[in-house]
């Protein structure tokens, strides 16, 4: 056989092996904002959610898409032992910001996030509900993922060492009638997002605006986990705030 043909054949085999190795190490497909048919900024889809609070109009702006640059989104700062950019690239990144004319205590709001994920890898099967608070506060009675004056909430989840996972998040903007004095939370608006890991490949779920039923579906779990808080049933997802003060 011609030596050149043999060399080419060997190179082809090595390239195929390298591709298989890489496919086990990182997602094979990265979704971009254009995949969701939404306006985009810096490669992320932009969704806006209007709301009304304390007699004034507000707007939540959500940037959402694939994490193509883990360093940009601060992953090295976490100092995770297992972190390598190729293991995170392609998983979702989400940032939600709040615009509202109120100031001071009247602008105090919070973000809640309930995550449910299911692992289907053989020998690793489990279904888990996570109340997404910062790790420093994980064992406390604080339900917030973020809190403050017109708070911004950022999340860039990823999972290492698994190949078959469903990951779904319900994310809600909430407020307390007396700002910061009582442990009463009312919903303002929200959205749903997540991803599917299939054979080690990440597929992002489209982001959708939450409805009142999505909030009510989470109430039993929230009330059980944070028993010292009152989570009120809400009808604010249509833009009404008739109970707001």
N, C-alpha and C positions, 0 to 999 in steps of 0.2 A: 504493500500500500504506500502511496505517496506520503513522505514524512510531513508535508505541509497539511495534508488532510488529517493525519493523526494528531498534530498539534492543535488544529482547529477543533477537533472532536473533544480533546481533553479540556481545552479552554471553555467549551460549551458546557461540559459537565460541571466544572468548577463554578462557573457563573450560576448554573442552576442550583447548586448546593448553597451558594451564598445567598440567593434569593429566598430559599426555604428558611435559612437561618434568620435572615432579617425579618421575614414574616412572623416568626415566633417572638421576635424582640419588640416589634412596634406595630401600630396600626398600618394597614396597607392603603387606606384611603382617607383623604382629608376632605371634609365637606367645607365649602365656603358659603358666604352669605348668599351668593347667587343661587345656591341649591334650594333656598327657602323662598325665593321670589320676593324678598323684602328689600327696602332701601338699605344701603350699606355705608358704613363709615370705617375706614381703616381695616377693611376686610371682614367686618362683623355686621350681621344683620341688625337693623334698628327697628324696635317696636315701641310705640308710644301708647300709654294707657291713661286717659283722662280720669280725673276724680274730683270730688267736691268735699271739702273739709272745713268746718267752722265758718261756713258761709262764703267761702272763696274757692275758686277753681284751681286745681293743681294738675300736674302731669308727671307720670313716671316714664322714664326713658330707659329702655333695656337694650344693651348691646350684647349680642349673642352669636357664637360661631365656634369654629374649630380653633384649638390652641396650636397655632403654627409656630409660635416662638415662646417656649416656656420661660426663657430668660426675661423677656419683656414683661411677663406677668408675674415675675418674682419668685419662681420656683427655687432658684438657688438659695434664696434667703431662708427657706424652710430647713435647710441642712438635713434633708432626708438621706439616710444611708444608701437607699436603693436608687436614688434619682440619677437618671441620665435623660437628656432631652428626647431621645428617640422613644423612650418608654412613655412619655407624656404627650408627645406631639399627636394631634388628631382628636384628643379628648375635648370636651366642651369648655368654653370660657364664657362667663356671664358677668355683666356688671349692670346694676340697676341704680339709677339716680332719681332723686325727687326734686321737683320744682314746685314751689308754693310761696305765695306772698307773705305768709305769716312770719313773725319773728319771735325770738325768745322762747318762752315756755309753750306758746301757741304753735310752734313749729316742731315740738318734740314728737317724734314718731319712731317706730321700730320695724324691723324686718324679722319675720318668722319663716323658717324653712323646715318642712318635714320631708325626709328622704326615705324612700322604700326601695330596697334593692334585693334582687334574687340572683343567687349564684347557682348555675346549673352544671358546673364542671364535675365530672365523676369523683366522688369521694369528698367533695367540698360543698355539697348542696346545702343551702340555707336561705332563709328569707328574713330580712332584717329591716326594722324601722329605726331611723336615726332622727333625733331632734337636733338640728344642725346649729349648735352653739360653738363659739370658739373653744378649743381644747382647754384653755385655762379655766373656763367656766363650766366645763362639761358636767361636773358633779354638784353644781349649785342649782338653785331654784330659779335661775335666770333663763327665760325662754328665748331671748333675742339672739338672732344671728348678727344683728347690727342695731345700734340705737343711737339717737342723738337728734340734732337739729337738721331736718331734711336729710336723713342718713343715706349714704351710698352703701350698697351691699355688693361684694365681689365674691365670686366662687369659681374655682377651676378644678373640678374633681378629676381624679384619675384612679385607676386601680392596677395593682401590679401582681403578676404571677397567675392571672386567671384569663380564660378565653371565652367563657359563656356567661354573660351577666346582663340583667336588665336593671337599669338605674333610673328612677323617676323622682322628681322633686316638685313639691307644691310650695310656692313662695308667696308670702302675703305681706303687704304693708299694713301696719296696725297702729292704733293710737289709744291713749288713755284719756277719758273725759277731763280729768283734773291734771293732766300733763304728766306729772311724775310722783304723785302722792299715793295713789291706790294701785292695787294689783288687778286692775280691770282692763281688759283689752277688747277693742272693737275692730273689726276688719274694715279696711278702706278699699283695697283692690288687690289683685294678685295675678300670678301667671304660673304656667306649668312648663316644664322642660325636662330634658334627660338624654340618655343615650342607651344604645344596645351594643353589647360586645358579642360578636358572632364569629367564632373561629379565630379570635384574636383581632378582628377588624372592628373598628369603631364606626357606628352609624348614629349620627345625632338625630334626636327627635325634634321636630319643629316646635318652636315656642308658641304657646297659645295662651290667650287671656283667660283667667279663672272666672268662674261663676260662683254664685252664692252656694250652690250645692257642693262645690269643691271645698270651701271652707267648712261647711257643716259636716262633711265626710271625715274631716280631721279632728273634729271636736272631741269625740270620745278618747282618742289617744292623747291629745293635748291636756285634757282635764285630768286624765290618770297620771301622766308624767309630772305635771306642774299643778299639784293639787291645791296649793295655796293661792293660785291665780284664778280669776274668773274670765272665761272666754265666752263672750256673748255671741249669740246667733246674730247673723248680720244680713242686711239686704242692701249693702252699700255698693254692690258690684254693678248696679245700673247707674251709678253716679249720684245716688241720693245720700244725704247726710241729715235727714230730718231730725235725728236724735242728737246731733252734734251741738256742742255748746259754744 
